[in-house]
């Protein structure tokens, strides 16, 4: 009973996890956690019972084998099905049950008794307890030798017909105790030692049943709330799927309302192809990664309507622009977050020019790493101030972390390093090819949304760098 119970509890916990996967119900996550805890407790009890069984049977097993060869065994074996020392009829004795203890105590007293008293005491205890006393008495007779008169030397005594052979335990009690102590110590160290470096207290309940990146290593001081942004994108939240034929960074043309350039942005969860056979679960703006390119001119009055279709709140920050506080975007600092299903209107006058980008500023590490960003290009107010080039490319860099078919936010964390790198939402060899002719000038605008550059212990990020290149030779 003890062995199947923890197994059944763990299976039930697995089913509860599957239920949470389908329904995302906190009740299912809580049930799974409690079932796992119950499985651990019953598993520990089963392990303790197994250890007790191991120690006890080391002494009983040889006596049992000696007794089982005797002619009387079959009769007592049938009656032993009802004795507490026998589990299921044909199972081996349970050493620490009450009946076994009485049998062993009775047989130890009978060793010092002679003649008919020993025979009567043996007969009573064998009838009550099954086979153990007779086996012990036979082993004692083997050790005592044929000269022990009261035991029927040469097999002629009252216990002569028992026959059988003596067997000694395979290991001594001190040896078994040492093995048990070492095993227990190793198990204890295996649980205690890792707690000095990693967080063993974090469970699915602490993070709302969210799925953490496999292999991720957490510091013991890491709070559960900080882990939520590292969870996988749940597949049930995906609203659309796009293949390689759909491009990111498409230029979004505004509509004009009273002299104001108006853009409409909508956030959602999509499945996005980065290679022919690889698709990531992404947070997208207008169904693309990166989000649409906003191209305006210095001095333009712009209005940007943002509708949130994510399962969590969000905001949009205009990276590098000097704006009124209520238009800047940091959640809980300059504005209230946009709730799921809600919307917010950003309106400002572009007072700067250059290469910028916009991105989420609520759960920023998570949402930006999952694709919630886009390019913002502001041309100078005077066209003559613009440095012209034959080709103008926007290059947006991003990393992705995919494991076991799930997409996690790619961010610096031990045991959770990214495994895909994309340029404008595509991984090599599905990236675009830049084509130019000898003598042409190329303007490249680099935007590194979540790709850190580390040099001399200093971390930085590309956030709007322009490079001008002139092709000096042709390459076949």
C-alpha positions in Angstrom: 0.0 0.0 0.0 2.8 2.4 0.9 4.6 2.1 -2.5 1.6 2.7 -4.8 0.2 5.6 -2.7 3.0 8.2 -3.5 3.1 7.0 -7.1 -0.7 7.6 -7.3 -0.4 11.0 -5.7 2.3 12.0 -8.2 0.2 10.8 -11.1 -2.7 12.8 -9.7 -0.4 15.8 -9.5 0.5 15.4 -13.1 -3.1 15.2 -14.1 -3.8 18.4 -12.1 -0.9 20.1 -14.0 -2.4 19.0 -17.3 -5.7 20.4 -16.1 -4.0 23.8 -15.3 -2.4 23.7 -18.8 -5.8 23.5 -20.4 -7.8 25.7 -18.0 -5.2 28.0 -16.4 -7.2 27.6 -13.2 -5.4 28.5 -10.0 -7.4 25.7 -8.3 -5.7 23.2 -10.5 -2.3 24.7 -9.8 -3.0 24.6 -6.0 -4.2 21.0 -6.2 -1.1 20.0 -8.0 1.1 21.6 -5.4 -0.7 19.9 -2.5 -0.7 16.5 -4.3 3.1 16.8 -4.8 3.6 17.6 -1.1 1.4 14.6 -0.1 3.4 12.4 -2.5 6.7 13.6 -0.9 5.4 12.8 2.6 4.0 9.4 1.7 7.2 8.7 -0.3 9.3 9.4 2.8 7.0 7.1 4.9 7.4 4.4 2.3 11.2 4.8 2.3 11.3 4.6 6.1 9.1 1.4 5.9 11.4 0.0 3.3 14.5 0.7 5.4 12.8 -0.9 8.4 11.9 -3.9 6.2 15.5 -4.1 5.0 17.0 -4.1 8.5 14.4 -6.6 9.9 14.6 -9.1 7.1 18.3 -9.2 7.2 17.8 -11.2 10.4 14.6 -13.0 9.5 15.4 -14.0 6.0 17.9 -16.9 6.7 15.5 -18.3 9.3 12.6 -18.1 6.9 14.6 -19.9 4.1 15.5 -22.6 6.6 11.9 -23.1 7.7 10.4 -23.0 4.2 12.1 -26.3 3.2 10.5 -28.3 6.0 7.5 -30.7 5.4 5.4 -28.8 7.8 5.7 -25.6 6.0 2.8 -26.1 3.6 0.3 -26.6 6.4 1.4 -23.6 8.3 1.8 -21.6 5.1 -2.0 -22.0 4.4 -2.9 -21.0 7.9 -0.4 -18.2 7.8 -2.5 -16.2 5.4 -4.5 -15.0 8.4 -1.5 -14.2 10.6 -0.3 -10.6 10.9 3.2 -11.8 9.9 2.1 -12.7 6.4 1.1 -10.2 3.8 -1.0 -11.6 1.0 -0.3 -15.3 1.8 2.9 -15.8 -0.3 4.7 -12.6 0.7 7.7 -12.7 3.1 7.2 -11.9 6.8 6.8 -8.3 7.9 9.5 -8.0 10.6 8.2 -5.2 12.7 4.5 -6.1 13.0 3.2 -7.1 16.4 2.9 -10.8 15.5 6.5 -11.0 14.4 7.8 -9.3 17.5 5.8 -11.9 19.7 7.2 -14.8 17.6 10.8 -13.6 18.0 10.3 -13.0 21.7 8.7 -16.4 22.2 11.4 -18.3 20.3 14.2 -16.5 22.2 12.7 -17.7 25.5 12.3 -21.3 24.2 16.0 -21.6 23.5 16.7 -21.9 27.2 14.0 -24.5 27.8 14.4 -28.3 27.5 12.2 -31.3 26.8 8.4 -31.1 26.5 8.1 -27.5 27.7 10.1 -26.3 24.7 8.0 -28.5 22.4 4.7 -27.3 23.8 5.9 -23.6 23.7 7.1 -24.1 20.1 3.9 -25.8 19.0 1.8 -22.9 20.4 3.9 -20.2 18.9 4.1 -21.9 15.5 0.4 -22.2 15.4 -0.1 -18.6 16.3 2.6 -17.0 14.2 3.2 -19.2 11.3 6.7 -20.4 10.3 9.2 -18.2 12.1 9.7 -20.0 15.5 10.2 -23.4 13.9 12.8 -22.0 11.5 14.6 -20.2 14.3 14.6 -23.4 16.5 16.0 -25.4 13.6 18.8 -22.9 13.0 19.5 -23.1 16.7 19.7 -26.9 16.6 22.1 -26.7 13.6 24.4 -24.5 15.6 24.1 -26.5 18.8 25.2 -29.8 17.3 24.0 -33.4 17.7 25.3 -33.6 21.3 22.5 -31.5 22.6 20.4 -34.2 24.2 17.1 -32.4 24.6 17.0 -31.6 20.9 17.1 -35.1 19.7 20.7 -35.6 18.5 21.2 -37.0 15.0 17.7 -36.0 14.0 16.0 -38.4 16.5 14.7 -35.8 18.9 11.3 -34.2 18.9 12.3 -31.7 16.3 14.2 -34.1 14.1 11.7 -34.3 11.3 12.0 -30.6 10.7 15.2 -31.1 8.7 16.4 -28.0 6.9 19.7 -26.2 6.7 21.2 -23.3 8.7 21.9 -20.0 7.0 23.7 -16.9 8.3 22.7 -13.3 7.5 24.6 -11.8 4.5 25.6 -8.8 6.6 25.9 -8.0 10.2 23.6 -5.6 12.0 26.4 -3.0 12.5 27.1 -3.1 8.7 23.5 -2.6 7.9 23.2 0.2 10.3 26.2 1.9 8.7 24.7 1.5 5.3 21.5 3.0 6.5 23.2 5.9 8.2 25.3 6.8 5.2 22.3 6.6 2.9 20.3 8.8 5.1 23.1 11.3 5.4 23.6 11.4 1.7 19.9 12.1 1.1 19.9 14.8 3.7 23.0 16.5 2.2 21.4 16.2 -1.3 18.5 18.3 0.0 20.3 20.7 2.3 23.5 21.5 0.3 21.8 22.9 -2.8 19.7 25.2 -0.6 22.9 27.2 0.0 23.0 28.3 -3.6 19.6 27.9 -5.2 16.0 28.7 -4.2 14.4 25.4 -3.2 11.2 27.1 -1.8 9.9 28.4 -5.1 7.0 26.4 -6.4 4.4 26.7 -9.1 2.0 28.1 -6.6 4.4 31.0 -5.8 4.4 32.1 -9.5 0.7 31.5 -10.3 1.4 28.2 -11.9 3.6 29.8 -14.5 6.2 27.6 -16.4 9.8 28.6 -15.6 12.6 28.1 -18.1 14.0 24.5 -17.7 17.5 24.6 -16.3 17.2 28.1 -15.0 19.2 28.6 -11.8 17.8 31.0 -9.2 19.6 32.7 -6.3 18.2 31.7 -2.9 17.2 35.4 -2.3 15.3 35.7 -5.6 11.6 36.5 -4.7 8.9 34.6 -6.5 7.3 37.9 -7.8 10.5 38.6 -9.7 10.2 35.3 -11.5 6.8 35.9 -13.1 8.3 37.9 -16.0 10.6 35.0 -16.8 7.7 32.6 -17.4 6.8 31.0 -20.7 4.2 32.4 -23.1 1.1 30.2 -22.6 0.1 28.7 -26.0 -3.6 29.2 -25.2 -3.0 33.0 -25.3 -2.0 33.0 -29.0 -4.5 34.8 -31.2 -2.9 34.4 -34.6 0.0 32.7 -36.4 2.2 34.0 -39.2 4.7 32.4 -41.5 7.8 33.8 -43.2 5.6 35.5 -45.9 4.6 38.1 -43.3 7.4 40.7 -42.6 8.0 42.8 -39.5 9.1 46.4 -39.4 6.6 47.4 -42.1 6.1 51.1 -42.4 2.8 52.2 -41.0 1.2 55.2 -42.8 -0.7 57.6 -40.6 -4.1 59.1 -41.2 -4.4 62.9 -40.9 -7.0 64.3 -38.5 -7.1 68.1 -38.1 -3.4 68.4 -39.0 -2.4 65.6 -36.6 -0.8 62.4 -37.8 -2.7 59.5 -36.2 -1.3 56.0 -35.7 -3.2 53.0 -34.3 -1.3 50.3 -32.5 -2.6 47.1 -31.0 -0.7 44.6 -28.9 -1.4 40.9 -29.0 0.1 37.4 -28.6 1.0 35.7 -31.9 3.0 32.8 -33.2 5.8 34.2 -35.4 8.1 32.3 -37.8 11.8 33.1 -37.5 12.9 30.1 -39.6 11.0 27.8 -42.0 10.6 25.2 -39.2 10.9 27.4 -36.1 8.1 29.6 -34.7 8.3 31.6 -31.5 5.4 32.7 -29.3 5.7 36.5 -29.3 4.2 39.7 -28.0 3.5 41.7 -31.2 2.3 45.1 -32.2 -0.1 45.1 -35.2 0.6 41.4 -35.7 4.3 41.7 -36.5 7.8 41.4 -34.9 9.3 44.0 -34.8 6.3 46.3 -34.6 5.5 48.7 -37.5 7.9 51.4 -38.3 6.7 54.9 -37.5 8.2 57.5 -39.8 7.6 61.2 -39.0 9.3 64.6 -39.3 10.6 66.9 -36.6 7.9 69.3 -35.6 5.0 66.9 -36.5 2.1 66.6 -34.1 1.4 62.9 -33.6 -1.4 61.0 -31.9 -0.8 57.3 -31.2 -3.8 55.2 -30.0 -2.6 52.0 -28.2 -5.1 49.1 -27.6 -3.9 46.3 -25.3 -4.9 42.7 -26.3 -2.2 41.1 -24.1 -3.1 38.9 -21.0 -1.3 41.5 -18.8 -1.1 45.3 -18.6 1.3 47.3 -20.8 2.4 50.8 -21.8 4.5 52.3 -24.6 7.7 54.3 -24.0 9.3 56.5 -26.7 12.9 55.8 -26.1 15.1 58.9 -26.1 12.4 61.4 -26.8 11.9 64.4 -24.4 8.2 64.4 -23.7 5.7 65.6 -21.1 5.5 63.1 -18.2 2.0 61.8 -19.0 3.2 60.9 -22.5 6.5 59.2 -21.6 5.1 55.7 -20.8 6.8 54.2 -17.7 4.1 52.3 -15.8 3.2 53.4 -12.3 5.6 56.4 -12.7 4.1 58.7 -15.3 0.9 56.8 -16.1 -1.3 54.0 -15.0 -0.7 50.8 -16.9 -3.1 50.0 -19.8 -5.1 47.0 -18.6 -6.0 44.0 -20.8 -8.7 45.2 -23.2 -8.0 48.9 -22.4 -6.5 51.7 -24.5 -4.5 54.8 -24.0 -3.8 57.9 -26.2 -0.3 59.3 -26.6 -0.1 62.7 -28.2 3.0 64.9 -28.5 5.0 67.1 -30.9 8.3 65.6 -32.1 10.9 68.0 -31.1 14.0 65.9 -32.0 15.2 64.1 -35.1 17.1 60.9 -35.5 16.8 57.1 -35.1 14.7 56.1 -32.0 12.5 53.2 -31.1 9.4 52.6 -29.0 8.9 49.6 -26.6 6.8 48.4 -23.7 7.6 50.0 -20.3 5.4 47.7 -18.1 6.9 44.3 -17.4 9.6 45.7 -19.7 12.1 42.9 -19.4 9.5 40.4 -20.4 7.5 42.2 -23.0 10.3 43.8 -24.8 12.2 40.5 -24.9 9.1 38.9 -26.4 8.9 41.3 -29.3 7.0 44.4 -28.1 9.1 47.1 -29.8 9.4 49.0 -33.1 11.4 51.6 -34.9 10.7 55.4 -34.7 12.4 57.4 -37.4 12.2 61.2 -37.2 13.6 63.2 -40.1 15.0 66.7 -39.6 12.6 69.6 -40.0 14.9 71.0 -42.8 15.4 68.4 -45.5 18.9 69.8 -46.3 20.0 68.7 -42.8 19.4 65.1 -43.7 22.5 63.1 -44.6 21.4 61.3 -47.8 22.4 57.8 -48.9 21.5 55.5 -51.7 20.0 52.9 -49.4 18.5 53.3 -45.9 18.2 50.1 -43.8 16.8 49.7 -40.3 18.4 46.8 -38.5 16.7 45.6 -35.3 18.4 42.9 -33.2 16.8 40.5 -30.8 17.5 37.3 -28.9 15.0 34.5 -28.2 14.9 31.6 -25.8 13.0 28.5 -26.8 13.0 25.2 -24.8 10.7 22.2 -25.0 8.5 23.9 -27.5 7.8 27.0 -25.3 9.1 30.5 -25.7 10.6 32.3 -22.7 11.8 35.9 -22.4 15.5 36.0 -23.4 17.2 37.9 -20.6 20.5 37.4 -18.8 20.0 34.6 -16.3 22.1 31.6 -15.2 20.9 28.4 -16.9 18.6 30.3 -19.3 20.7 31.7 -22.1 19.0 32.5 -25.5 19.4 30.1 -28.4 18.2 32.1 -31.3 19.3 35.5 -32.7 17.1 37.5 -35.1 17.6 40.5 -37.4 14.3 42.3 -38.1 12.4 39.2 -36.8 14.2 36.6 -38.8 17.1 34.2 -38.0 19.8 33.3 -40.4 19.6 32.1 -43.2 16.1 33.6 -43.4 17.4 37.1 -42.9 17.3 39.8 -45.6 20.2 40.3 -47.9 21.5 43.9 -48.2 22.3 44.6 -51.8 24.2 47.6 -53.2 26.5 48.5 -56.1 30.0 49.8 -56.1 30.2 53.5 -55.2 26.8 53.5 -53.5 26.4 54.7 -49.9 24.4 52.7 -47.4 22.8 54.1 -44.3 22.2 51.5 -41.6 20.2 52.3 -38.5 21.0 49.8 -35.7 18.4 49.2 -32.9 19.3 46.6 -30.3 16.2 46.2 -28.2 17.4 43.5 -25.8 20.8 42.6 -27.0 23.5 43.6 -24.4 27.0 44.5 -25.4 29.5 43.7 -22.6 33.1 45.0 -22.7 35.5 45.7 -19.9 32.8 44.9 -17.3 30.5 47.5 -18.8 27.1 46.6 -20.1 25.5 48.7 -22.8 22.8 48.4 -25.4 22.4 49.7 -29.0 19.5 52.0 -29.0 19.8 54.1 -32.2 23.1 54.0 -33.9 23.5 55.1 -37.5 26.4 53.8 -39.7 27.3 55.1 -43.1 29.1 52.7 -45.5 30.3 53.2 -49.0 30.8 50.1 -51.2 34.4 50.3 -52.6 34.6 47.0 -54.4 32.4 44.2 -55.7 32.4 40.8 -54.2 31.1 37.8 -56.2 
